[in-house]
Amino acid sequence: PPFLKVSGIRLDLPSIYLESVIYIAVIILVSLTVFFLTLVLFRRSTLNAGIHSNRKILRRTSTVVQLIISIVFAFCTLIILKQMYYLHNIADLGFSFKNSGVMEINIKSEEMTVLNDKIKQIPEIKEALYEYSPLLPLVGGGFESIDRWDDKHKDAKEVDVVVSEISEEYMKFYGLELIEGESLKDNGDEKYVLINESAAKAFGWYKSAGKSFGYNSKYMVKGVIKNAYNLSPTVTPYPVLYTFTRKNSLRGYIMFKYNEGNWKACVGKIRKIVEKEFPNRYSTYYNAEEAYNSYLKSENALLAILTVVSLVCLTVCVFGFVSMVSLTCEERRKEIAIRKVNGATIKDILDIFFKEHLSLLAVGALIAFPVGYIIMKRWLENYVIQTEISAWIYVSILLALMLVIIMCVGGRVYKTSRENPVNALNR
């Protein structure tokens, strides 16, 4: 159960256990297959002869495989981390929800006005607004099917649009941006409306201002509002029709903005007001940032798991390098001694080993980076807002691994190369 909670997997325990058994069985089957194939391939030679004749190839191959796995996991982890940071701090979601919350309570309209005014008086709250549907958390609104609009293509199907009521105050509260045309005025003509980018795209309009849609040109587009990505980052915003008329107002919600770090204090003070003014009325509070973070629950779990796996892979890779370099230095101890006798310096010997091991890193990187790019490019395509796969990710991984190789190879080879050649040759 704890693993299910952290990973966000929506499966019951019997299914998890069954899949785990199948997975373990497959691993055992593959391992036995590789084991017996190895026995068949080397059945005509002794174990020592097989190891002696193929030790360099096997050792280098295993090192390259370790590097490939480590680079792929590190690359994927960095891309996910970059995408998460981008969604939280850089991406333009079309609306502002930082340090904002929503209160839900079932009271009368005149009571809601009184409560809203009292909430505005709380020092930690900057502004409050009611009678509208909040963007985060998303509250279900009305839908309307549109089958007629200007410049409609003959093969176009009807479009379902979300009907949302807004005002200039509401647009200012969420920072909704008008990208075409002009805004509406409160209590204006009901015929004039605003639409979002998704609606304009669904209608096939490049320029939307002045266009009409609906039966008998029921609506006239006054302007277009930038898409608000208030759904999961993998979901394209629905087509939305914005109207300033007051027909289906959701009077049970109060939206408010608070000073950073004062969420709990604000909720506590609002609860006291409700208990005093409206006893026995149940109220619910939603933090907009927590609501948005809930959309990224699976990504957070994946990032945590990949981070652990990447650290394990890098640790195994480092130990692999240390062991390989130590074994190589032991086997080539006499070679190093002979090179020193013939005038080679410690720098010359280090250069030989560095070139040999850095070439393995180059081979691993040439294979791992394209594989990682293909995997993460397809993963990013699931998001309507995507970060870039920047060059610094490749460079940082390569530099980090080069530093590890230099430290592992340099320390061990330097120690061996400083040994007295006479002692090495007499062994």
C-alpha positions as CSV (number, residue, x, y, z in Angstrom):
1,P,0.0,0.0,0.0
2,P,2.7,2.6,0.7
3,F,4.3,1.9,-2.6
4,L,1.0,2.3,-4.4
5,K,0.4,5.6,-2.7
6,V,3.9,7.0,-3.6
7,S,3.9,5.7,-7.2
8,G,0.3,6.7,-7.9
9,I,-0.4,3.3,-9.5
10,R,-4.2,2.6,-9.6
11,L,-4.2,-1.2,-9.2
12,D,-5.3,-3.4,-6.4
13,L,-2.8,-5.5,-4.5
14,P,-3.7,-8.9,-6.1
15,S,-2.9,-7.4,-9.6
16,I,0.3,-5.9,-8.3
17,Y,1.4,-9.3,-6.8
18,L,0.4,-11.2,-10.0
19,E,2.4,-8.8,-12.2
20,S,5.3,-9.0,-9.9
21,V,5.4,-12.8,-10.1
22,I,5.2,-12.7,-13.9
23,Y,8.0,-10.1,-14.0
24,I,10.2,-12.2,-11.7
25,A,9.5,-15.3,-13.8
26,V,10.5,-13.5,-17.0
27,I,13.7,-12.2,-15.4
28,I,14.6,-15.8,-14.2
29,L,13.8,-17.2,-17.6
30,V,16.0,-14.6,-19.4
31,S,18.8,-15.1,-16.9
32,L,18.7,-18.9,-17.3
33,T,18.6,-18.5,-21.1
34,V,21.7,-16.3,-21.1
35,F,23.4,-18.6,-18.7
36,F,23.0,-21.7,-20.8
37,L,23.8,-19.9,-24.0
38,T,27.1,-18.8,-22.4
39,L,27.8,-22.4,-21.4
40,V,27.2,-23.6,-25.0
41,L,29.4,-20.9,-26.5
42,F,32.3,-21.7,-24.2
43,R,31.9,-25.4,-23.8
44,R,35.0,-26.2,-25.8
45,S,37.3,-24.1,-23.8
46,T,38.2,-24.1,-20.1
47,L,36.9,-21.3,-17.9
48,N,40.3,-19.8,-17.4
49,A,41.0,-19.8,-21.1
50,G,37.7,-18.2,-21.9
51,I,38.2,-15.5,-19.4
52,H,41.8,-14.9,-20.5
53,S,41.0,-14.7,-24.2
54,N,38.0,-12.5,-23.8
55,R,38.5,-10.6,-20.6
56,K,39.3,-7.2,-22.3
57,I,36.3,-7.4,-24.6
58,L,33.9,-8.5,-21.9
59,R,35.3,-6.0,-19.5
60,R,35.0,-3.1,-21.9
61,T,31.6,-4.2,-23.1
62,S,30.2,-4.4,-19.6
63,T,31.6,-1.0,-18.8
64,V,30.0,0.5,-21.9
65,V,26.6,-1.1,-21.0
66,Q,26.9,0.4,-17.5
67,L,27.6,3.8,-19.0
68,I,24.7,3.5,-21.4
69,I,22.2,2.6,-18.7
70,S,23.5,5.3,-16.4
71,I,23.5,8.0,-19.0
72,V,19.9,7.1,-20.1
73,F,18.5,7.2,-16.6
74,A,20.4,10.4,-15.7
75,F,19.2,12.0,-19.0
76,C,15.6,11.0,-18.4
77,T,15.7,12.2,-14.8
78,L,17.1,15.6,-15.8
79,I,14.4,16.1,-18.5
80,I,11.6,15.2,-16.1
81,L,13.1,17.5,-13.5
82,K,13.4,20.3,-16.1
83,Q,9.8,19.8,-17.3
84,M,8.5,19.9,-13.7
85,Y,10.4,23.1,-13.0
86,Y,9.1,24.5,-16.3
87,L,5.5,23.8,-15.4
88,H,5.8,25.2,-11.9
89,N,7.9,28.3,-12.5
90,I,8.3,29.3,-16.2
91,A,5.5,28.0,-18.4
92,D,2.8,30.5,-19.3
93,L,-0.4,28.8,-18.2
94,G,-2.6,31.7,-19.4
95,F,-3.8,32.6,-15.9
96,S,-2.4,33.3,-12.4
97,F,-3.0,31.0,-9.5
98,K,-0.1,31.6,-7.2
99,N,-1.1,32.4,-3.6
100,S,-4.8,32.0,-4.3
101,G,-7.5,29.8,-2.8
102,V,-11.1,29.0,-3.0
103,M,-13.8,28.6,-0.3
104,E,-17.0,26.6,-0.9
105,I,-20.0,27.2,1.3
106,N,-23.7,26.8,0.8
107,I,-25.4,30.0,1.9
108,K,-27.8,32.6,0.4
109,S,-26.7,35.3,-2.0
110,E,-27.1,38.2,0.4
111,E,-25.2,36.2,3.0
112,M,-22.4,35.5,0.5
113,T,-22.0,39.3,0.0
114,V,-21.6,39.8,3.8
115,L,-19.1,36.9,4.1
116,N,-17.1,38.2,1.1
117,D,-16.8,41.6,2.6
118,K,-15.6,40.2,6.0
119,I,-13.0,38.1,4.2
120,K,-11.7,41.2,2.4
121,Q,-11.0,42.7,5.8
122,I,-8.6,39.9,6.9
123,P,-5.1,41.5,6.8
124,E,-3.4,38.5,5.1
125,I,-5.9,38.5,2.2
126,K,-5.3,40.9,-0.7
127,E,-8.6,40.5,-2.6
128,A,-11.7,38.3,-2.7
129,L,-14.3,37.6,-5.3
130,Y,-17.5,35.6,-5.4
131,E,-20.4,34.5,-7.7
132,Y,-18.0,33.0,-10.3
133,S,-16.7,29.5,-11.1
134,P,-13.0,29.2,-10.0
135,L,-10.4,28.0,-12.5
136,L,-8.5,26.0,-9.8
137,P,-9.8,23.7,-8.7
138,L,-11.9,23.3,-11.8
139,V,-15.6,23.4,-11.1
140,G,-18.0,21.8,-13.7
141,G,-19.9,24.4,-15.7
142,G,-22.5,24.3,-18.4
143,F,-21.9,23.0,-22.0
144,E,-23.5,24.1,-25.2
145,S,-23.3,22.3,-28.6
146,I,-22.6,24.6,-31.5
147,D,-23.4,23.3,-35.0
148,R,-23.4,26.6,-36.9
149,W,-20.8,29.3,-37.3
150,D,-19.3,31.7,-39.9
151,D,-17.0,30.1,-42.4
152,K,-17.8,26.6,-41.3
153,H,-16.2,23.9,-43.4
154,K,-18.6,21.4,-44.9
155,D,-17.0,18.5,-43.1
156,A,-16.7,20.2,-39.7
157,K,-18.6,18.5,-36.8
158,E,-20.4,20.3,-34.1
159,V,-18.3,21.8,-31.3
160,D,-19.1,21.5,-27.6
161,V,-18.1,24.7,-25.7
162,V,-18.0,25.3,-22.0
163,V,-20.1,28.3,-21.0
164,S,-18.4,30.4,-18.3
165,E,-19.5,33.7,-16.8
166,I,-16.8,36.3,-16.2
167,S,-16.3,40.0,-15.6
168,E,-13.6,42.6,-15.8
169,E,-12.9,42.0,-12.1
170,Y,-12.7,38.2,-12.7
171,M,-10.3,38.7,-15.6
172,K,-8.1,40.9,-13.4
173,F,-8.2,38.4,-10.5
174,Y,-6.9,35.5,-12.7
175,G,-4.8,37.7,-15.0
176,L,-6.7,36.5,-18.1
177,E,-5.2,38.0,-21.2
178,L,-7.2,39.3,-24.2
179,I,-5.1,38.5,-27.3
180,E,-7.6,39.7,-30.0
181,G,-10.5,42.2,-30.2
182,E,-11.8,44.0,-27.2
183,S,-13.3,43.1,-23.9
184,L,-16.9,43.3,-22.9
185,K,-18.7,45.5,-20.4
186,D,-20.8,44.4,-17.5
187,N,-24.6,44.4,-18.3
188,G,-23.9,44.7,-22.0
189,D,-25.6,43.1,-24.9
190,E,-26.0,39.4,-24.2
191,K,-25.2,38.7,-27.9
192,Y,-21.6,39.7,-27.6
193,V,-19.2,37.2,-26.1
194,L,-15.6,36.3,-25.7
195,I,-14.1,32.9,-26.7
196,N,-10.7,31.3,-25.9
197,E,-8.0,30.1,-28.4
198,S,-9.3,26.5,-28.4
199,A,-12.8,27.7,-29.4
200,A,-11.3,29.8,-32.2
201,K,-9.3,26.8,-33.4
202,A,-12.3,24.5,-33.2
203,F,-14.3,26.9,-35.4
204,G,-11.3,27.1,-37.8
205,W,-11.0,30.9,-37.4
206,Y,-7.7,32.7,-37.9
207,K,-9.3,36.1,-37.0
208,S,-12.3,35.6,-34.7
209,A,-13.4,39.1,-33.7
210,G,-16.6,40.0,-35.5
211,K,-17.5,36.4,-36.3
212,S,-20.8,34.9,-35.2
213,F,-22.0,31.4,-34.3
214,G,-25.0,29.5,-32.9
215,Y,-28.5,29.3,-34.3
216,N,-29.5,32.5,-36.1
217,S,-26.1,34.0,-35.2
218,K,-27.0,33.8,-31.5
219,Y,-23.5,34.9,-30.4
220,M,-21.1,37.6,-31.8
221,V,-17.4,37.3,-30.9
222,K,-16.1,40.5,-29.4
223,G,-12.6,39.2,-28.6
224,V,-10.4,36.1,-27.9
225,I,-8.9,35.3,-24.5
226,K,-5.7,33.3,-24.2
227,N,-6.1,29.7,-23.2
228,A,-6.1,29.0,-19.5
229,Y,-4.3,25.6,-18.8
230,N,-6.3,24.8,-15.7
231,L,-6.5,21.1,-16.5
232,S,-3.8,18.5,-16.4
233,P,-0.7,19.6,-18.4
234,T,-1.4,16.7,-20.7
235,V,-5.0,17.9,-21.6
236,T,-5.7,20.6,-24.2
237,P,-8.0,23.3,-22.8
238,Y,-11.6,22.9,-23.8
239,P,-13.3,25.5,-26.1
240,V,-14.8,28.1,-23.8
241,L,-17.5,30.7,-24.4
242,Y,-17.3,33.7,-22.0
243,T,-20.3,35.8,-21.2
244,F,-20.8,38.8,-18.9
245,T,-24.4,38.0,-18.2
246,R,-25.5,36.7,-14.8
247,K,-27.6,33.5,-15.5
248,N,-26.0,30.5,-14.0
249,S,-23.8,32.0,-11.3
250,L,-22.2,29.6,-8.9
251,R,-22.8,31.5,-5.7
252,G,-21.3,28.9,-3.4
253,Y,-17.6,29.9,-4.1
254,I,-15.4,32.7,-2.8
255,M,-12.0,33.1,-4.5
256,F,-9.3,35.0,-2.6
257,K,-5.6,35.9,-2.9
258,Y,-3.4,35.9,0.2
259,N,0.0,37.1,1.1
260,E,2.7,34.4,0.5
261,G,3.1,31.9,3.3
262,N,-0.2,32.8,5.0
263,W,-2.5,30.0,3.7
264,K,-3.1,28.3,7.0
265,A,-3.6,31.6,8.8
266,C,-6.1,32.8,6.3
267,V,-8.1,29.5,6.4
268,G,-8.1,29.7,10.2
269,K,-9.5,33.2,10.3
270,I,-12.1,32.5,7.7
271,R,-13.3,29.4,9.7
272,K,-13.7,31.6,12.7
273,I,-15.8,34.1,10.7
274,V,-18.0,31.3,9.4
275,E,-18.4,29.8,12.9
276,K,-19.4,33.1,14.3
277,E,-21.7,34.5,11.5
278,F,-23.0,31.2,10.0
279,P,-23.0,28.5,12.6
280,N,-23.6,24.9,11.6
281,R,-22.6,25.7,8.0
282,Y,-20.0,23.4,6.5
283,S,-17.2,25.1,4.5
284,T,-14.4,23.6,2.3
285,Y,-11.1,25.2,1.4
286,Y,-9.0,24.6,-1.7
287,N,-5.5,25.8,-2.3
288,A,-5.0,26.5,-6.0
289,E,-1.3,25.5,-6.0
290,E,-2.1,22.2,-4.3
291,A,-4.8,21.6,-6.8
292,Y,-2.4,22.2,-9.6
293,N,0.3,20.0,-8.0
294,S,-2.3,17.1,-7.8
295,Y,-2.2,17.1,-11.6
296,L,1.5,16.3,-11.4
297,K,1.3,13.5,-8.9
298,S,2.3,10.8,-11.3
299,E,5.2,12.9,-12.6
300,N,6.4,13.6,-9.0
301,A,6.3,9.8,-8.3
302,L,8.1,9.0,-11.5
303,L,10.8,11.6,-10.8
304,A,11.4,10.2,-7.3
305,I,11.7,6.7,-8.6
306,L,14.0,7.7,-11.5
307,T,16.2,9.7,-9.2
308,V,16.8,6.7,-6.9
309,V,17.4,4.4,-9.9
310,S,19.8,7.0,-11.5
311,L,21.8,7.2,-8.3
312,V,22.0,3.4,-8.1
313,C,23.1,3.1,-11.7
314,L,25.7,5.9,-11.3
315,T,27.0,4.2,-8.1
316,V,27.3,0.9,-9.9
317,C,29.0,2.6,-12.8
318,V,31.5,4.2,-10.5
319,F,32.3,1.0,-8.7
320,G,32.6,-0.7,-12.1
321,F,35.2,1.9,-13.2
322,V,37.1,1.6,-10.0
323,S,37.3,-2.1,-10.2
324,M,38.1,-2.2,-13.9
325,V,40.9,0.4,-13.5
326,S,42.3,-1.4,-10.4
327,L,42.4,-4.7,-12.3
328,T,43.8,-3.1,-15.4
329,C,46.6,-1.4,-13.4
330,E,47.4,-4.7,-11.7
331,E,47.6,-6.6,-15.0
332,R,49.6,-3.8,-16.7
333,R,51.9,-3.1,-13.8
334,K,55.0,-4.4,-15.8
335,E,53.9,-2.5,-18.9
336,I,53.8,0.8,-16.9
337,A,57.3,0.0,-15.4
338,I,58.8,-0.7,-18.8
339,R,57.4,2.6,-20.2
340,K,58.9,4.5,-17.2
341,V,62.3,2.8,-17.8
342,N,62.1,3.9,-21.4
343,G,61.5,7.5,-20.5
344,A,57.7,7.8,-20.2
345,T,56.5,10.3,-17.6
346,I,53.6,10.0,-15.3
347,K,51.7,12.4,-17.5
348,D,52.3,10.1,-20.6
349,I,51.0,7.1,-18.7
350,L,48.0,8.9,-17.5
351,D,47.2,10.1,-21.1
352,I,47.2,6.5,-22.3
353,F,44.7,5.4,-19.7
354,F,42.6,8.5,-20.0
355,K,42.2,8.1,-23.8
356,E,41.3,4.4,-23.4
357,H,38.6,5.0,-20.8
358,L,37.3,8.2,-22.2
359,S,36.8,6.5,-25.5
360,L,34.5,4.0,-23.7
361,L,32.5,7.0,-22.4
362,A,32.3,8.4,-26.0
363,V,30.9,5.1,-27.2
364,G,28.4,4.9,-24.4
365,A,27.3,8.5,-24.9
366,L,26.8,8.0,-28.7
367,I,24.4,5.2,-28.0
368,A,22.7,6.5,-24.8
369,F,21.9,10.1,-25.8
370,P,19.9,9.2,-29.0
371,V,18.1,6.5,-27.0
372,G,17.3,8.9,-24.2
373,Y,16.2,11.6,-26.6
374,I,13.8,9.3,-28.4
375,I,12.3,8.2,-25.1
376,M,11.9,11.7,-23.6
377,K,10.8,13.3,-26.8
378,R,7.8,10.9,-27.0
379,W,7.2,11.5,-23.2
380,L,7.2,15.3,-23.7
381,E,4.7,15.0,-26.6
382,N,2.1,14.0,-24.0
383,Y,2.1,17.6,-22.7
384,V,0.5,20.5,-24.3
385,I,3.1,22.7,-22.7
386,Q,6.7,21.4,-23.2
387,T,10.1,22.4,-22.1
388,E,13.1,22.1,-24.5
389,I,15.7,19.4,-24.4
390,S,18.6,21.8,-23.9
391,A,22.2,21.2,-24.9
392,W,23.4,21.9,-21.3
393,I,21.8,18.5,-20.3
394,Y,24.1,16.6,-22.6
395,V,27.1,18.7,-21.6
396,S,26.5,18.4,-17.8
397,I,26.1,14.6,-17.9
398,L,29.3,14.2,-20.0
399,L,31.3,16.5,-17.8
400,A,30.0,14.8,-14.6
401,L,31.0,11.3,-16.0
402,M,34.3,12.6,-17.3
403,L,35.1,14.0,-13.8
404,V,34.2,10.6,-12.3
405,I,36.5,8.8,-14.8
406,I,39.3,11.2,-14.3
407,M,39.1,10.8,-10.5
408,C,38.9,7.0,-10.7
409,V,41.5,6.5,-13.4
410,G,43.8,9.3,-12.3
411,G,44.0,8.2,-8.7
412,R,44.6,4.6,-9.3
413,V,47.0,5.0,-12.3
414,Y,48.9,7.7,-10.6
415,K,49.5,5.5,-7.6
416,T,50.7,2.6,-9.8
417,S,52.9,4.8,-12.0
418,R,54.8,6.2,-9.0
419,E,55.8,2.6,-8.0
420,N,59.5,1.8,-8.4
421,P,59.9,0.0,-11.8
422,V,62.4,-2.5,-10.3
423,N,59.8,-3.7,-7.8
424,A,57.2,-4.1,-10.5
425,L,59.5,-6.0,-12.9
426,N,60.7,-8.4,-10.2
427,R,57.2,-9.6,-9.5
